[in-house]
Amino acid sequence: MINREILQNLESLKSLKPATLQAIAERAFLREVHAGVSLVIEGLPADYSYFLLSGHVRVLRINQEGRQQVLARLTPGAPLNVISLLKTERLNHASIETITPVQVIVLGAGQFDTLVGAFPDFSRLLLNIFADRISQMVDLAANLSLYTVRARLARFLIELADQPHQPGGWTQDEIAAHIGTVRDVVGRLLRQFEGEGLIARDRQQISLLDRNRLLAESEQQGL
């Protein structure tokens, strides 16, 4: 059992009624995980769902050749792996790796099922999470199929600049995995953007110098 006040401070759970929060608190437990650990492994049984209390994680999928697609980086408050527990076969649909040390609130699959059946506001919360994730995946699919790699990188840099600072920064390998290309292409395009006065780079930190021109680049469609 965990303290209900911990749950009340999570943005993703604020819509829940006090009785529902208490039911979660009675069934959940806290877990601390070091950086660089696979919290969830794609394809294995989905035995747990999580809510990220502190730290940062990344969500990714890996194909048979070992190529990664980084789907998202998630920050405190984010629900983790709840979609996998709603699937019929209950297999993890993606892997989740810790970028920093994290604390997670853990719910076992059986406890998760009990909450879904007994608390309608918890079920509605899951539907909202599911809808948000579908929207994100549709946007990702459209981004990969409709826009050039240069446009996808420009779009990524703008989105990154609009997010709160995340520890560790993004490596070129991670950027490539996120926008559906390879590291060499990312490196070449970053040098082009820098040479054109669109960005400035300092190690892993990237600053936008001409946001309007980057916005124009981000709308270029093609192969």
N, C-alpha and C positions, 0 to 999 in steps of 0.2 A: 504494500500500500504506500502511496505517496501523498504528500500534502496537496490538498485541493487548490491552495493559493498558487502553486506552481502552474497548474493548468489554467487558472484564471488570467495569468499574465501572457499566455500564448495567443497571438492575434488570430490564429486559425481556429481556436476553440471558443472565442468570445461570444459566439452566437448561441452556445449551448446553455440550457437551463441549469440552475444550481444542482438539481437532483441528478442530472446527467453527468455533470462534472464530478459529483461525488461518486457516482457509480464507476466512472473511469478511474478515479483515484484509488478506489478499493480493489481494482483489478490490475492496474498497471504497476510497473516497477521502473526504476531508473537504472541506466547502464552507461558507463563511461568507456569510450573507445579511443585508442591512440590514433594519431595521424597515419595515413597510408594503409588503412585496414579496409578490406572488403566487407562492408556491413551486410550487403545483400549480393548474392551471386546469381546472375541470369540463368534460368533454366532449372534451378533447384526448387524444391517445394517451398511455398510461401508459408512459413510457420509463424511469422510475426509481422506486425505493422509497427510503425514508429512515428513519433513526432519529435522533430529536432528542437532540443531545448537550447543548446549552445553549440557554436562551431559551424563549419561549412563542409558540405559534401558535394560530390558531382555524380550525376546519373549518366550512365553510358551503356551502349550495346556494342558487342564485338561479333564480327562475322567469322566464318570458318577459316578465313585466311589470316585472322588476327587483327584486321583493321578495325579501329574504334570509331564510333560515332558518339560524340559527347552531346547528350540531349539537353542537359541543364546543369547549372550550379545552384545549390539551394542553401538558404540561410536560415537562422533560427526562426522557429514557428512553423516551418514547412512540414506537412505530412509526408511520410515516406512509406512506399510499398503498400499503401491501402488499396490501390487498384488491383494489385495481384491477388489480394484476398477476396475480391469481388468476382474474379474470373472462375469459370466452371472447373478448369483443371488445376487451379491454384498453384501455378508455377510462377516464379519471379520473372517478370517480363523484361527486366533490365537489371544491371548491376549498379550498386551504390557504393562508392569509395569515399572514405573520409579524407578531406584535404588538410584539416587541422584536427587536434583532439576535439572530441564532441561528447556531449551528453544527450542521450535520447530517452524519451518516455516509451516504454515497450508494452505492447499488448499482444498476448498470444492469440492464435487464430480462434480458439474456442471462446475466449473472452470477447474477442472482436465480434463473433457471431451473436453472442448474447446481447451485446450492446445494440447491434443492428436490429435485432428482433424486438427488443424491449423499449427502445428509446427513439421515437420518430424523429426528434430533432437531430440525433446523431446520424440517422439514415439520410436526412435532408442535407446535412453537412457533407456526407460522402458523395451524394449526387452532385453537389456544387463543385467539389474537388474533381470529380470525374469529368464534368463539363468543362472546367478550366483546362484540364490536361488534354482533352480532345481538341480544344481550341488551339492550344499551344502546338500540338502535333500537326494540325491542319496548316497552321502558319509555317511550321518548319518544312513540311512537304512542299508547300507552294514556294517557299524561299529557295529550296534546293532545285526545284524543277523549272522555275520561271526566270531566275535571275543569274547573271554571269557570276563567276567566282569573284571578280573585282567588286561587283555590286554587293555580293554577300558579305565580303570583308568590310566594305564601307558601312553596311547596315550593322554588322557586329560591333564595329568600333563606336558607332553612335550609341547603340544600346549599352555597351560597356561603360561609356562615359556618363550615362544617365543613372547608373546603378551606384549604390553605396560602395565604398571601397571594400574590396575583398582581399583577405590575406593571401600572400603567395603569388598573386598575379597569374596571368595566363601565359603559358609557354607557347611557342609557335606550333609545336606538335598538338597541343590542346585546341588551339584556334583552328588548325587544319581539320582536326577530328570533328569540331563543332560545325564548321561550314561546309564540310563535305569535299575536302581537297587534300593535298599533301603539303608537308612542311616547306619544301623548296618553293612552291608556288606562293605560299603565304609570305615567306621571306622576300621574294622578288617583288610582290605587290606592296609590301610595307616600305621597301626601299623606294619604289615608285611614288607612293603617297608622300613620303618624306621629301623626295626630290622635287615634287610638285608643290611643296609648301602646304600640304593638307594636314599633316601631323608632325609631331616632334617625338622622338624616342629617347628615353633614358633608362638603359637596361631593360627591365620588363615593363616599365611604365610608359604609356602612350598618351600624349596630350593632343587634343584636337585644335588645330590652328585655323581651319576654315570649315566650319560646320556646314554652311550652306552648300559649298561645293561637294562635300562628302554626301550630303543629302541627295544632291543631283546624281552623284555616282551610284548611290544605293538604289536608284530606280531604273537602272539600265537592265533591260531584259535581253535574254538570248541564251546561248549555250555556254 
